[in-house]
Amino acid sequence: MADPIKVLLVDDHQVVRRGLRTFLEVQDDIEVVGEAADGAEGVARAEELKPDVVLMDVKMPVMDGVEALRKLRELNNPARVLVVTSFTEQRTVVPALRAGAAGYVYKDVDPDALAGAIRSVHAGHILLQPEVAGALLSQEVSNSGQGRGGSLTEREREVLGLIADGRSNREIARALVLSEKTVKTHVSNILMKLDLADRTQAALWAVRHGVTG
């Protein structure tokens, strides 16, 4: 049996953290390894505990979720961050996704759907709702023009198309009969050539410019 997915809870409301922990602890493949009450503590705990997935609120004291995401990226922390928020406005969610979140869910999400979301982002997928994807796309157009796509090799375009389909590196490697290490190299080259920060932006660029798997 595979090791359980290690999850860190970062939310300034103790009741929310307790509710999340209570539900997640009954999942056989998920283990809550710690909690934090603000973004700064969340960053410190993520560095200490090395979770696979961080459930991160956006609005918190001391350091909000967006800044915490930026700090984790600066530290090259490999944890996948799933934003769990009660805010539906694009101006709240979009900055978090641009800062490196793998997706987001609302705090009233069905418990089974939350567990599924954790498994999904852990597997390398990106969770975007259509209205937020649209907002991100409109912002990316001005930053990443079609011309940059001309520098991609045919193989890189294949990899990019599969990223847009939500495939993980392992799934891409299987589909293209490559090693995961080779896929990681292709992903890094794609991000560098398109001047993008992460897989989320790469997926959105691919959708915008018609690159599909």
WOFENUR-V861404 format. One record per residue. N is the residue number from 1. PHI is phi in whole degrees, -180 to 180 (NA if undefined). PSI is psi as a letter, one per 40 degrees, with the letter a starting at -180 (* if undefined). NEAR is the number of other C-alpha atoms within 8 Angstrom. Layout:
n: (N | N)
phi: (PHI | PHI)
psi: (PSI | PSI)
near: (NEAR | NEAR)
This chain:
n: (1 | 2 | 3 | 4 | 5 | 6 | 7 | 8 | 9 | 10 | 11 | 12 | 13 | 14 | 15 | 16 | 17 | 18 | 19 | 20 | 21 | 22 | 23 | 24 | 25 | 26 | 27 | 28 | 29 | 30 | 31 | 32 | 33 | 34 | 35 | 36 | 37 | 38 | 39 | 40 | 41 | 42 | 43 | 44 | 45 | 46 | 47 | 48 | 49 | 50 | 51 | 52 | 53 | 54 | 55 | 56 | 57 | 58 | 59 | 60 | 61 | 62 | 63 | 64 | 65 | 66 | 67 | 68 | 69 | 70 | 71 | 72 | 73 | 74 | 75 | 76 | 77 | 78 | 79 | 80 | 81 | 82 | 83 | 84 | 85 | 86 | 87 | 88 | 89 | 90 | 91 | 92 | 93 | 94 | 95 | 96 | 97 | 98 | 99 | 100 | 101 | 102 | 103 | 104 | 105 | 106 | 107 | 108 | 109 | 110 | 111 | 112 | 113 | 114 | 115 | 116 | 117 | 118 | 119 | 120 | 121 | 122 | 123 | 124 | 125 | 126 | 127 | 128 | 129 | 130 | 131 | 132 | 133 | 134 | 135 | 136 | 137 | 138 | 139 | 140 | 141 | 142 | 143 | 144 | 145 | 146 | 147 | 148 | 149 | 150 | 151 | 152 | 153 | 154 | 155 | 156 | 157 | 158 | 159 | 160 | 161 | 162 | 163 | 164 | 165 | 166 | 167 | 168 | 169 | 170 | 171 | 172 | 173 | 174 | 175 | 176 | 177 | 178 | 179 | 180 | 181 | 182 | 183 | 184 | 185 | 186 | 187 | 188 | 189 | 190 | 191 | 192 | 193 | 194 | 195 | 196 | 197 | 198 | 199 | 200 | 201 | 202 | 203 | 204 | 205 | 206 | 207 | 208 | 209 | 210 | 211 | 212 | 213)
phi: (NA | -67 | -63 | -66 | -74 | -84 | -121 | -111 | -100 | -125 | -159 | -81 | -102 | -61 | -63 | -65 | -61 | -64 | -64 | -63 | -62 | -57 | -72 | -67 | -69 | -91 | -85 | -64 | -105 | -130 | -128 | -81 | -98 | 177 | -138 | -149 | -101 | -159 | -63 | -64 | -65 | -62 | -62 | -62 | -69 | -65 | -68 | -77 | -95 | 52 | -71 | -81 | -134 | -113 | -91 | -120 | -75 | -94 | -89 | -144 | -74 | 68 | -146 | -80 | -65 | -65 | -65 | -62 | -61 | -64 | -64 | -62 | -67 | -59 | -85 | 56 | -72 | -80 | -60 | -88 | -107 | -110 | -74 | -118 | -137 | -99 | -95 | -104 | -68 | -60 | -67 | -93 | -82 | -58 | -58 | -66 | -67 | -66 | -82 | 123 | -64 | -84 | 159 | -152 | -137 | -89 | -65 | -93 | -61 | -60 | -53 | -66 | -68 | -64 | -60 | -64 | -65 | -62 | -63 | -67 | -69 | -63 | -78 | 102 | -82 | -118 | -107 | -128 | -87 | -53 | -68 | -77 | -58 | -63 | -65 | -65 | -60 | -64 | -78 | -74 | -57 | -73 | -96 | -135 | -72 | -58 | -58 | -67 | -64 | -67 | -85 | -79 | -76 | -61 | -65 | -64 | -67 | -63 | -63 | -61 | -61 | -74 | -61 | -63 | -80 | 85 | -78 | -80 | -59 | -63 | -69 | -64 | -59 | -67 | -68 | -101 | 57 | -127 | -81 | -61 | -62 | -66 | -61 | -58 | -65 | -61 | -61 | -60 | -65 | -61 | -62 | -67 | -67 | -93 | 56 | -114 | -91 | -161 | -64 | -60 | -65 | -64 | -62 | -68 | -62 | -63 | -63 | -61 | -106 | 73 | -93 | -126 | -83)
psi: (h | i | i | i | h | h | h | h | h | h | i | e | h | d | d | d | d | d | d | d | d | d | d | d | e | e | h | d | e | h | h | h | e | i | i | i | e | i | d | d | d | d | d | d | d | d | d | d | e | f | i | d | h | h | h | h | i | d | h | i | i | c | h | i | d | d | d | d | d | d | d | d | d | d | e | f | h | e | i | h | h | h | h | h | i | e | h | e | h | d | e | d | d | d | d | d | d | d | e | e | i | e | a | i | i | i | e | e | i | h | d | d | d | d | d | d | d | d | d | d | d | d | e | e | i | h | h | h | i | d | d | d | d | d | d | d | d | d | d | d | d | d | d | g | i | d | d | d | d | e | e | i | i | d | d | d | d | d | d | d | d | d | d | d | e | e | i | i | d | d | d | d | d | d | d | e | f | i | i | d | d | d | d | d | d | d | d | d | d | d | d | d | d | e | f | i | d | a | d | d | d | d | d | d | d | d | d | d | e | f | h | i | *)
near: (2 | 4 | 5 | 8 | 12 | 11 | 14 | 15 | 15 | 15 | 14 | 10 | 7 | 8 | 6 | 8 | 12 | 8 | 8 | 9 | 10 | 8 | 9 | 11 | 10 | 6 | 9 | 7 | 8 | 11 | 12 | 11 | 9 | 9 | 11 | 13 | 12 | 15 | 16 | 9 | 9 | 14 | 11 | 8 | 13 | 13 | 8 | 6 | 8 | 8 | 12 | 11 | 15 | 14 | 12 | 13 | 13 | 13 | 6 | 13 | 8 | 7 | 10 | 13 | 14 | 10 | 10 | 13 | 13 | 10 | 9 | 10 | 9 | 7 | 6 | 6 | 9 | 5 | 10 | 11 | 14 | 15 | 14 | 12 | 12 | 7 | 7 | 8 | 6 | 8 | 6 | 10 | 13 | 11 | 9 | 14 | 11 | 10 | 10 | 13 | 13 | 14 | 12 | 12 | 11 | 10 | 7 | 5 | 8 | 6 | 7 | 6 | 8 | 10 | 10 | 8 | 10 | 10 | 9 | 11 | 16 | 11 | 7 | 10 | 11 | 10 | 10 | 8 | 6 | 6 | 6 | 11 | 10 | 8 | 10 | 11 | 11 | 8 | 8 | 11 | 10 | 7 | 6 | 11 | 8 | 7 | 5 | 10 | 9 | 6 | 6 | 11 | 6 | 6 | 7 | 12 | 10 | 10 | 13 | 16 | 13 | 12 | 14 | 15 | 9 | 10 | 12 | 10 | 10 | 8 | 8 | 15 | 13 | 9 | 7 | 6 | 6 | 10 | 8 | 10 | 6 | 9 | 13 | 9 | 8 | 10 | 11 | 8 | 9 | 12 | 13 | 8 | 11 | 9 | 7 | 10 | 8 | 8 | 8 | 11 | 11 | 15 | 14 | 13 | 12 | 13 | 10 | 9 | 7 | 6 | 11 | 11 | 10)
